[in-house]
Amino acid sequence: MSTTAHDIKQAAHRLIDQFPDNATWNDVVYEMIVRQKIEKGLEDSDADRTTPLEEVMKEFGVEE
């Protein structure tokens, strides 16, 4: 899932258009970082670079 610079610019415009008039730079940066992390996670999932839920639960000692 390769994102072009044009796609990123369009997505940034859409994101900023959704902010209220009193949004701060911190709001903008936070939302962009969250989006970046979500996209990275989706890329990892598509490339099968994930850990199965059962393995994570075992690692943290959580029983089903």
Secondary structure, 3 states (H helix, E strand, C coil): CCCCHHHHHHHHHHHHHCCCCCCCHHHHHHHHHHHHHHHHHHHHHHCCCCCCHHHHHHHCCCCC
